[in-house]
Structures are given as C-alpha cells and as structure tokens.
Amino acid sequence: MLLRQERIALFLLCIVALGLVIATAILAGVDNATLATEYRADSRDGIFVHLSGVTAEVRTTQAGGHIIATVNGTKVFIPSDTARDVALNPGDQVSLYGIVQTYRGEREIVVNSHTDITVLGTSGSVENGREQR
C-alpha cells in the first residue's frame, strides 16, 4: 500500500504525463504557417519567419557544402545537412520557413529542415557558383 505522499506524487506524475501527451497531440497538428511571421527587413534575430519569392542566386559553399541563396533580395542560408535534401536553382519560386540571424553583419534566414522549404515552380537548372564560408 502506498503512503499518502506517494499517492499524491503518483497522481501529480500522472497529471503531468497526461498534460505532455495532450500538448504533443495539439502541437503535432500545428504547422509552420501558424507559428511563423512574414519576413520583413526589420525582423529581429531569432524570430521564426516565412518568406516566399523567386530565387535570384543559388551558391554552394566550397567549405562545408552549405547552400546560400537569395530570395527576393534576402539571403537564405541552408546548412549542409539540410542542403543534401534540397534541389534549388536560380529562378525557382519558393516558399520557406527559417530563423532570422545576422552573420558577419548581414541579415539572413537559416532554414534548418528540408521540410521547411518548398519549390513551388522551377525554372530549369543553372550552374551554381561557389563561395567560401
């Protein structure tokens, strides 16, 4: 038989576990569009944003295999582990989600998952440039 304090602790533990299960189920149904704000030039670092437009430039870095793209004049950084699963070319119409950051004094959006970038329309393949990063 459990002591009174043990029963209370077990009850509270069950309530917390149930709360976590419910929160997980609710958050699983929330998509990026609900969480993100539209990117603006004055969006602060650390904000989760949405940006859509046409890629004007796409480069793969020599060191690391990251992708650096320009979408509607905004620099977009895609780390190598995400870049492996992304096929992006200049002229592509894209919709993406990422975190705003400042890198070497320049604003950029960092896309951390291949599921956070969608190519809505393609323009055809163009040879990518190289940039050291």
Secondary structure by P-SEA (a helix, b strand, c coil): cccaaaaaaaaaaaaaaaaaaaaaaaaaacccccccccccccccccccccccccccbbbbbcccbbbbbbcccbbbbbcaaaaaaccccccccccccbbbbbcccbbbbbbcccccccccccccccbbbbbcc
